[in-house]
């Protein structure tokens, strides 16, 4: 996947987050990211990341977008 070129992204975001942002910058995709280490849920849309979502928050975002 294309990796974001955004240099303002915090260092704690790994390759999974960078790839999710990259694909949403270049397409109309919505990417859901689950941290392997913490289990935290994030979502990327239009090159923006929404971090530390609960499952209910994720569902609300996805319902609104779809």
PDB file of N, CA, C and O in Angstrom:
ATOM      1  N   UNK A   1       0.834  -1.184   0.000  1.00  0.00           N
ATOM      2  CA  UNK A   1       0.000   0.000   0.000  1.00  0.00           C
ATOM      3  C   UNK A   1       0.878   1.247   0.000  1.00  0.00           C
ATOM      4  O   UNK A   1       2.012   1.219   0.478  1.00  0.00           O
ATOM      5  N   UNK A   2       0.346   2.332  -0.537  1.00  0.00           N
ATOM      6  CA  UNK A   2       1.117   3.577  -0.497  1.00  0.00           C
ATOM      7  C   UNK A   2       1.192   4.104   0.928  1.00  0.00           C
ATOM      8  O   UNK A   2       0.190   4.123   1.643  1.00  0.00           O
ATOM      9  N   UNK A   3       2.350   4.522   1.328  1.00  0.00           N
ATOM     10  CA  UNK A   3       2.564   5.048   2.682  1.00  0.00           C
ATOM     11  C   UNK A   3       2.454   6.564   2.621  1.00  0.00           C
ATOM     12  O   UNK A   3       2.939   7.188   1.677  1.00  0.00           O
ATOM     13  N   UNK A   4       1.815   7.160   3.630  1.00  0.00           N
ATOM     14  CA  UNK A   4       1.656   8.611   3.656  1.00  0.00           C
ATOM     15  C   UNK A   4       3.010   9.318   3.633  1.00  0.00           C
ATOM     16  O   UNK A   4       4.008   8.804   4.138  1.00  0.00           O
ATOM     17  N   UNK A   5       3.019  10.491   3.044  1.00  0.00           N
ATOM     18  CA  UNK A   5       4.209  11.345   3.041  1.00  0.00           C
ATOM     19  C   UNK A   5       4.100  12.416   4.117  1.00  0.00           C
ATOM     20  O   UNK A   5       4.965  13.287   4.208  1.00  0.00           O
ATOM     21  N   UNK A   6       3.058  12.366   4.927  1.00  0.00           N
ATOM     22  CA  UNK A   6       2.803  13.352   5.966  1.00  0.00           C
ATOM     23  C   UNK A   6       3.896  13.287   7.031  1.00  0.00           C
ATOM     24  O   UNK A   6       3.993  12.312   7.776  1.00  0.00           O
ATOM     25  N   UNK A   7       4.708  14.325   7.092  1.00  0.00           N
ATOM     26  CA  UNK A   7       5.818  14.352   8.055  1.00  0.00           C
ATOM     27  C   UNK A   7       5.368  14.811   9.441  1.00  0.00           C
ATOM     28  O   UNK A   7       6.147  14.744  10.393  1.00  0.00           O
ATOM     29  N   UNK A   8       4.127  15.276   9.568  1.00  0.00           N
ATOM     30  CA  UNK A   8       3.607  15.724  10.865  1.00  0.00           C
ATOM     31  C   UNK A   8       2.997  14.594  11.682  1.00  0.00           C
ATOM     32  O   UNK A   8       2.543  14.815  12.805  1.00  0.00           O
ATOM     33  N   UNK A   9       2.984  13.399  11.133  1.00  0.00           N
ATOM     34  CA  UNK A   9       2.406  12.254  11.823  1.00  0.00           C
ATOM     35  C   UNK A   9       3.272  11.889  13.035  1.00  0.00           C
ATOM     36  O   UNK A   9       4.488  11.755  12.901  1.00  0.00           O
ATOM     37  N   UNK A  10       2.664  11.728  14.208  1.00  0.00           N
ATOM     38  CA  UNK A  10       3.450  11.381  15.398  1.00  0.00           C
ATOM     39  C   UNK A  10       4.260  10.094  15.196  1.00  0.00           C
ATOM     40  O   UNK A  10       3.841   9.189  14.474  1.00  0.00           O
ATOM     41  N   UNK A  11       5.406  10.034  15.836  1.00  0.00           N
ATOM     42  CA  UNK A  11       6.327   8.913  15.670  1.00  0.00           C
ATOM     43  C   UNK A  11       5.756   7.584  16.161  1.00  0.00           C
ATOM     44  O   UNK A  11       6.191   6.524  15.711  1.00  0.00           O
ATOM     45  N   UNK A  12       4.782   7.627  17.082  1.00  0.00           N
ATOM     46  CA  UNK A  12       4.254   6.371  17.617  1.00  0.00           C
ATOM     47  C   UNK A  12       3.342   5.640  16.629  1.00  0.00           C
ATOM     48  O   UNK A  12       2.987   4.483  16.856  1.00  0.00           O
ATOM     49  N   UNK A  13       2.962   6.304  15.536  1.00  0.00           N
ATOM     50  CA  UNK A  13       2.175   5.606  14.508  1.00  0.00           C
ATOM     51  C   UNK A  13       3.114   4.756  13.663  1.00  0.00           C
ATOM     52  O   UNK A  13       4.107   5.249  13.129  1.00  0.00           O
ATOM     53  N   UNK A  14       2.788   3.485  13.552  1.00  0.00           N
ATOM     54  CA  UNK A  14       3.637   2.565  12.807  1.00  0.00           C
ATOM     55  C   UNK A  14       3.235   2.461  11.340  1.00  0.00           C
ATOM     56  O   UNK A  14       2.467   3.271  10.822  1.00  0.00           O
ATOM     57  N   UNK A  15       3.775   1.444  10.696  1.00  0.00           N
ATOM     58  CA  UNK A  15       3.550   1.241   9.272  1.00  0.00           C
ATOM     59  C   UNK A  15       2.081   1.002   8.949  1.00  0.00           C
ATOM     60  O   UNK A  15       1.600   1.443   7.905  1.00  0.00           O
ATOM     61  N   UNK A  16       1.375   0.322   9.816  1.00  0.00           N
ATOM     62  CA  UNK A  16      -0.052   0.054   9.596  1.00  0.00           C
ATOM     63  C   UNK A  16      -0.833   1.368   9.487  1.00  0.00           C
ATOM     64  O   UNK A  16      -1.670   1.525   8.598  1.00  0.00           O
ATOM     65  N   UNK A  17      -0.556   2.305  10.392  1.00  0.00           N
ATOM     66  CA  UNK A  17      -1.239   3.602  10.367  1.00  0.00           C
ATOM     67  C   UNK A  17      -0.806   4.418   9.148  1.00  0.00           C
ATOM     68  O   UNK A  17      -1.632   5.072   8.511  1.00  0.00           O
ATOM     69  N   UNK A  18       0.469   4.380   8.831  1.00  0.00           N
ATOM     70  CA  UNK A  18       0.983   5.149   7.690  1.00  0.00           C
ATOM     71  C   UNK A  18       0.413   4.630   6.371  1.00  0.00           C
ATOM     72  O   UNK A  18       0.116   5.416   5.471  1.00  0.00           O
ATOM     73  N   UNK A  19       0.260   3.320   6.253  1.00  0.00           N
ATOM     74  CA  UNK A  19      -0.337   2.743   5.049  1.00  0.00           C
ATOM     75  C   UNK A  19      -1.827   3.082   4.969  1.00  0.00           C
ATOM     76  O   UNK A  19      -2.342   3.369   3.888  1.00  0.00           O
ATOM     77  N   UNK A  20      -2.512   3.048   6.100  1.00  0.00           N
ATOM     78  CA  UNK A  20      -3.937   3.394   6.118  1.00  0.00           C
ATOM     79  C   UNK A  20      -4.144   4.841   5.673  1.00  0.00           C
ATOM     80  O   UNK A  20      -5.031   5.130   4.869  1.00  0.00           O
ATOM     81  N   UNK A  21      -3.328   5.739   6.197  1.00  0.00           N
ATOM     82  CA  UNK A  21      -3.428   7.133   5.779  1.00  0.00           C
ATOM     83  C   UNK A  21      -3.099   7.285   4.297  1.00  0.00           C
ATOM     84  O   UNK A  21      -3.787   8.009   3.576  1.00  0.00           O
ATOM     85  N   UNK A  22      -2.060   6.612   3.848  1.00  0.00           N
ATOM     86  CA  UNK A  22      -1.649   6.706   2.448  1.00  0.00           C
ATOM     87  C   UNK A  22      -2.749   6.274   1.492  1.00  0.00           C
ATOM     88  O   UNK A  22      -2.995   6.949   0.493  1.00  0.00           O
ATOM     89  N   UNK A  23      -3.415   5.162   1.777  1.00  0.00           N
ATOM     90  CA  UNK A  23      -4.463   4.673   0.877  1.00  0.00           C
ATOM     91  C   UNK A  23      -5.665   5.608   0.879  1.00  0.00           C
ATOM     92  O   UNK A  23      -6.335   5.754  -0.143  1.00  0.00           O
ATOM     93  N   UNK A  24      -5.949   6.250   2.028  1.00  0.00           N
ATOM     94  CA  UNK A  24      -7.088   7.168   2.062  1.00  0.00           C
ATOM     95  C   UNK A  24      -6.755   8.526   1.444  1.00  0.00           C
ATOM     96  O   UNK A  24      -7.656   9.271   1.057  1.00  0.00           O
ATOM     97  N   UNK A  25      -5.481   8.845   1.354  1.00  0.00           N
ATOM     98  CA  UNK A  25      -5.064  10.071   0.660  1.00  0.00           C
ATOM     99  C   UNK A  25      -5.197   9.919  -0.851  1.00  0.00           C
ATOM    100  O   UNK A  25      -5.412  10.899  -1.565  1.00  0.00           O
ATOM    101  N   UNK A  26      -5.069   8.691  -1.327  1.00  0.00           N
ATOM    102  CA  UNK A  26      -5.037   8.450  -2.774  1.00  0.00           C
ATOM    103  C   UNK A  26      -6.307   7.819  -3.328  1.00  0.00           C
ATOM    104  O   UNK A  26      -6.407   7.583  -4.533  1.00  0.00           O
ATOM    105  N   UNK A  27      -7.276   7.544  -2.465  1.00  0.00           N
ATOM    106  CA  UNK A  27      -8.516   6.933  -2.928  1.00  0.00           C
ATOM    107  C   UNK A  27      -9.657   7.338  -1.999  1.00  0.00           C
ATOM    108  O   UNK A  27      -9.464   8.096  -1.048  1.00  0.00           O
ATOM    109  N   UNK A  28     -10.833   6.824  -2.290  1.00  0.00           N
ATOM    110  CA  UNK A  28     -11.975   7.120  -1.429  1.00  0.00           C
ATOM    111  C   UNK A  28     -12.187   6.028  -0.379  1.00  0.00           C
ATOM    112  O   UNK A  28     -13.281   5.889   0.167  1.00  0.00           O
ATOM    113  N   UNK A  29     -11.142   5.259  -0.103  1.00  0.00           N
ATOM    114  CA  UNK A  29     -11.219   4.166   0.875  1.00  0.00           C
ATOM    115  C   UNK A  29     -11.360   4.708   2.292  1.00  0.00           C
ATOM    116  O   UNK A  29     -10.967   5.835   2.593  1.00  0.00           O
ATOM    117  N   UNK A  30     -11.930   3.874   3.145  1.00  0.00           N
ATOM    118  CA  UNK A  30     -11.960   4.095   4.588  1.00  0.00           C
ATOM    119  C   UNK A  30     -11.127   2.960   5.178  1.00  0.00           C
ATOM    120  O   UNK A  30     -11.358   1.793   4.864  1.00  0.00           O
ATOM    121  N   UNK A  31     -10.171   3.294   6.023  1.00  0.00           N
ATOM    122  CA  UNK A  31      -9.311   2.269   6.603  1.00  0.00           C
ATOM    123  C   UNK A  31      -9.523   2.197   8.113  1.00  0.00           C
ATOM    124  O   UNK A  31      -9.535   3.220   8.796  1.00  0.00           O
ATOM    125  N   UNK A  32      -9.687   0.990   8.619  1.00  0.00           N
ATOM    126  CA  UNK A  32      -9.802   0.760  10.054  1.00  0.00           C
ATOM    127  C   UNK A  32      -8.508   0.087  10.496  1.00  0.00           C
ATOM    128  O   UNK A  32      -8.078  -0.905   9.906  1.00  0.00           O
ATOM    129  N   UNK A  33      -7.898   0.635  11.533  1.00  0.00           N
ATOM    130  CA  UNK A  33      -6.617   0.152  12.020  1.00  0.00           C
ATOM    131  C   UNK A  33      -6.786  -0.317  13.463  1.00  0.00           C
ATOM    132  O   UNK A  33      -7.342   0.401  14.294  1.00  0.00           O
ATOM    133  N   UNK A  34      -6.310  -1.513  13.751  1.00  0.00           N
ATOM    134  CA  UNK A  34      -6.322  -2.026  15.116  1.00  0.00           C
ATOM    135  C   UNK A  34      -4.872  -2.266  15.522  1.00  0.00           C
ATOM    136  O   UNK A  34      -4.146  -3.012  14.863  1.00  0.00           O
ATOM    137  N   UNK A  35      -4.463  -1.632  16.603  1.00  0.00           N
ATOM    138  CA  UNK A  35      -3.097  -1.783  17.082  1.00  0.00           C
ATOM    139  C   UNK A  35      -2.875  -3.202  17.589  1.00  0.00           C
ATOM    140  O   UNK A  35      -3.631  -3.707  18.419  1.00  0.00           O
ATOM    141  N   UNK A  36      -1.845  -3.823  17.084  1.00  0.00           N
ATOM    142  CA  UNK A  36      -1.493  -5.174  17.512  1.00  0.00           C
ATOM    143  C   UNK A  36      -1.042  -5.179  18.974  1.00  0.00           C
ATOM    144  O   UNK A  36      -1.270  -6.145  19.702  1.00  0.00           O
ATOM    145  N   UNK A  37      -0.404  -4.097  19.388  1.00  0.00           N
ATOM    146  CA  UNK A  37       0.142  -4.021  20.743  1.00  0.00           C
ATOM    147  C   UNK A  37      -0.905  -3.669  21.794  1.00  0.00           C
ATOM    148  O   UNK A  37      -0.927  -4.265  22.871  1.00  0.00           O
ATOM    149  N   UNK A  38      -1.780  -2.695  21.485  1.00  0.00           N
ATOM    150  CA  UNK A  38      -2.705  -2.182  22.492  1.00  0.00           C
ATOM    151  C   UNK A  38      -4.164  -2.565  22.246  1.00  0.00           C
ATOM    152  O   UNK A  38      -4.979  -2.530  23.169  1.00  0.00           O
ATOM    153  N   UNK A  39      -4.491  -2.926  21.022  1.00  0.00           N
ATOM    154  CA  UNK A  39      -5.881  -3.210  20.673  1.00  0.00           C
ATOM    155  C   UNK A  39      -6.684  -1.953  20.393  1.00  0.00           C
ATOM    156  O   UNK A  39      -7.882  -2.036  20.121  1.00  0.00           O
ATOM    157  N   UNK A  40      -6.043  -0.782  20.454  1.00  0.00           N
ATOM    158  CA  UNK A  40      -6.733   0.473  20.167  1.00  0.00           C
ATOM    159  C   UNK A  40      -7.201   0.507  18.718  1.00  0.00           C
ATOM    160  O   UNK A  40      -6.523   0.015  17.816  1.00  0.00           O
ATOM    161  N   UNK A  41      -8.371   1.097  18.517  1.00  0.00           N
ATOM    162  CA  UNK A  41      -8.967   1.191  17.188  1.00  0.00           C
ATOM    163  C   UNK A  41      -8.816   2.615  16.677  1.00  0.00           C
ATOM    164  O   UNK A  41      -9.097   3.579  17.389  1.00  0.00           O
ATOM    165  N   UNK A  42      -8.365   2.733  15.428  1.00  0.00           N
ATOM    166  CA  UNK A  42      -8.284   4.023  14.753  1.00  0.00           C
ATOM    167  C   UNK A  42      -8.940   3.872  13.392  1.00  0.00           C
ATOM    168  O   UNK A  42      -9.137   2.760  12.903  1.00  0.00           O
ATOM    169  N   UNK A  43      -9.275   5.002  12.786  1.00  0.00           N
ATOM    170  CA  UNK A  43      -9.874   4.996  11.462  1.00  0.00           C
ATOM    171  C   UNK A  43      -9.239   6.124  10.661  1.00  0.00           C
ATOM    172  O   UNK A  43      -8.988   7.205  11.193  1.00  0.00           O
ATOM    173  N   UNK A  44      -8.982   5.872   9.384  1.00  0.00           N
ATOM    174  CA  UNK A  44      -8.446   6.887   8.498  1.00  0.00           C
ATOM    175  C   UNK A  44      -9.450   7.136   7.375  1.00  0.00           C
ATOM    176  O   UNK A  44      -9.984   6.204   6.773  1.00  0.00           O
ATOM    177  N   UNK A  45      -9.691   8.426   7.111  1.00  0.00           N
ATOM    178  CA  UNK A  45     -10.607   8.855   6.054  1.00  0.00           C
ATOM    179  C   UNK A  45     -10.042  10.127   5.437  1.00  0.00           C
ATOM    180  O   UNK A  45      -9.718  11.072   6.156  1.00  0.00           O
ATOM    181  N   UNK A  46      -9.921  10.162   4.120  1.00  0.00           N
ATOM    182  CA  UNK A  46      -9.448  11.372   3.419  1.00  0.00           C
ATOM    183  C   UNK A  46      -8.137  11.909   3.988  1.00  0.00           C
ATOM    184  O   UNK A  46      -7.949  13.122   4.079  1.00  0.00           O
ATOM    185  N   UNK A  47      -7.235  11.013   4.368  1.00  0.00           N
ATOM    186  CA  UNK A  47      -5.937  11.434   4.881  1.00  0.00           C
ATOM    187  C   UNK A  47      -5.959  11.949   6.311  1.00  0.00           C
ATOM    188  O   UNK A  47      -4.967  12.505   6.781  1.00  0.00           O
ATOM    189  N   UNK A  48      -7.071  11.774   7.007  1.00  0.00           N
ATOM    190  CA  UNK A  48      -7.194  12.171   8.413  1.00  0.00           C
ATOM    191  C   UNK A  48      -7.335  10.914   9.257  1.00  0.00           C
ATOM    192  O   UNK A  48      -7.967   9.942   8.842  1.00  0.00           O
ATOM    193  N   UNK A  49      -6.744  10.940  10.437  1.00  0.00           N
ATOM    194  CA  UNK A  49      -6.835   9.778  11.307  1.00  0.00           C
ATOM    195  C   UNK A  49      -7.641  10.127  12.558  1.00  0.00           C
ATOM    196  O   UNK A  49      -7.473  11.196  13.145  1.00  0.00           O
ATOM    197  N   UNK A  50      -8.501   9.223  12.945  1.00  0.00           N
ATOM    198  CA  UNK A  50      -9.318   9.345  14.151  1.00  0.00           C
ATOM    199  C   UNK A  50      -8.866   8.211  15.072  1.00  0.00           C
ATOM    200  O   UNK A  50      -9.110   7.037  14.795  1.00  0.00           O
ATOM    201  N   UNK A  51      -8.211   8.576  16.157  1.00  0.00           N
ATOM    202  CA  UNK A  51      -7.545   7.589  16.997  1.00  0.00           C
ATOM    203  C   UNK A  51      -8.325   7.287  18.267  1.00  0.00           C
ATOM    204  O   UNK A  51      -9.177   8.059  18.704  1.00  0.00           O
ATOM    205  N   UNK A  52      -8.003   6.138  18.838  1.00  0.00           N
ATOM    206  CA  UNK A  52      -8.546   5.696  20.131  1.00  0.00           C
ATOM    207  C   UNK A  52     -10.071   5.695  20.150  1.00  0.00           C
ATOM    208  O   UNK A  52     -10.692   6.225  21.072  1.00  0.00           O
ATOM    209  N   UNK A  53     -10.663   5.097  19.128  1.00  0.00           N
ATOM    210  CA  UNK A  53     -12.116   5.001  19.036  1.00  0.00           C
ATOM    211  C   UNK A  53     -12.618   3.784  19.803  1.00  0.00           C
ATOM    212  O   UNK A  53     -11.971   2.736  19.821  1.00  0.00           O
ATOM    213  N   UNK A  54     -13.762   3.933  20.426  1.00  0.00           N
ATOM    214  CA  UNK A  54     -14.436   2.762  20.990  1.00  0.00           C
ATOM    215  C   UNK A  54     -15.148   2.060  19.836  1.00  0.00           C
ATOM    216  O   UNK A  54     -15.277   2.628  18.752  1.00  0.00           O
ATOM    217  N   UNK A  55     -15.603   0.850  20.057  1.00  0.00           N
ATOM    218  CA  UNK A  55     -16.325   0.149  18.988  1.00  0.00           C
ATOM    219  C   UNK A  55     -17.616   0.887  18.631  1.00  0.00           C
ATOM    220  O   UNK A  55     -18.025   0.886  17.471  1.00  0.00           O
ATOM    221  N   UNK A  56     -18.255   1.512  19.611  1.00  0.00           N
ATOM    222  CA  UNK A  56     -19.464   2.294  19.339  1.00  0.00           C
ATOM    223  C   UNK A  56     -19.149   3.529  18.503  1.00  0.00           C
ATOM    224  O   UNK A  56     -19.894   3.859  17.581  1.00  0.00           O
ATOM    225  N   UNK A  57     -18.056   4.209  18.816  1.00  0.00           N
ATOM    226  CA  UNK A  57     -17.654   5.384  18.034  1.00  0.00           C
ATOM    227  C   UNK A  57     -17.322   4.987  16.599  1.00  0.00           C
ATOM    228  O   UNK A  57     -17.704   5.680  15.656  1.00  0.00           O
ATOM    229  N   UNK A  58     -16.615   3.878  16.437  1.00  0.00           N
ATOM    230  CA  UNK A  58     -16.285   3.395  15.102  1.00  0.00           C
ATOM    231  C   UNK A  58     -17.564   3.112  14.319  1.00  0.00           C
ATOM    232  O   UNK A  58     -17.686   3.507  13.160  1.00  0.00           O
ATOM    233  N   UNK A  59     -18.502   2.439  14.945  1.00  0.00           N
ATOM    234  CA  UNK A  59     -19.764   2.126  14.278  1.00  0.00           C
ATOM    235  C   UNK A  59     -20.495   3.399  13.846  1.00  0.00           C
ATOM    236  O   UNK A  59     -21.041   3.452  12.744  1.00  0.00           O
ATOM    237  N   UNK A  60     -20.511   4.418  14.699  1.00  0.00           N
ATOM    238  CA  UNK A  60     -21.166   5.683  14.366  1.00  0.00           C
ATOM    239  C   UNK A  60     -20.485   6.362  13.184  1.00  0.00           C
ATOM    240  O   UNK A  60     -21.160   6.848  12.277  1.00  0.00           O
ATOM    241  N   UNK A  61     -19.156   6.398  13.184  1.00  0.00           N
ATOM    242  CA  UNK A  61     -18.413   6.992  12.073  1.00  0.00           C
ATOM    243  C   UNK A  61     -18.704   6.253  10.769  1.00  0.00           C
ATOM    244  O   UNK A  61     -18.979   6.875   9.743  1.00  0.00           O
ATOM    245  N   UNK A  62     -18.643   4.935  10.816  1.00  0.00           N
ATOM    246  CA  UNK A  62     -18.871   4.142   9.608  1.00  0.00           C
ATOM    247  C   UNK A  62     -20.304   4.275   9.102  1.00  0.00           C
ATOM    248  O   UNK A  62     -20.528   4.356   7.894  1.00  0.00           O
ATOM    249  N   UNK A  63     -21.258   4.299   9.997  1.00  0.00           N
ATOM    250  CA  UNK A  63     -22.664   4.480   9.599  1.00  0.00           C
ATOM    251  C   UNK A  63     -22.856   5.817   8.919  1.00  0.00           C
ATOM    252  O   UNK A  63     -23.542   5.909   7.901  1.00  0.00           O
ATOM    253  N   UNK A  64     -22.259   6.844   9.470  1.00  0.00           N
ATOM    254  CA  UNK A  64     -22.365   8.192   8.902  1.00  0.00           C
ATOM    255  C   UNK A  64     -21.727   8.264   7.508  1.00  0.00           C
ATOM    256  O   UNK A  64     -22.272   8.889   6.598  1.00  0.00           O
ATOM    257  N   UNK A  65     -20.570   7.619   7.355  1.00  0.00           N
ATOM    258  CA  UNK A  65     -19.833   7.679   6.094  1.00  0.00           C
ATOM    259  C   UNK A  65     -20.420   6.789   5.000  1.00  0.00           C
ATOM    260  O   UNK A  65     -20.316   7.099   3.813  1.00  0.00           O
ATOM    261  N   UNK A  66     -21.028   5.698   5.403  1.00  0.00           N
ATOM    262  CA  UNK A  66     -21.545   4.761   4.409  1.00  0.00           C
ATOM    263  C   UNK A  66     -23.035   4.950   4.232  1.00  0.00           C
ATOM    264  O   UNK A  66     -23.657   4.249   3.434  1.00  0.00           O
TER     265      UNK A  66
END
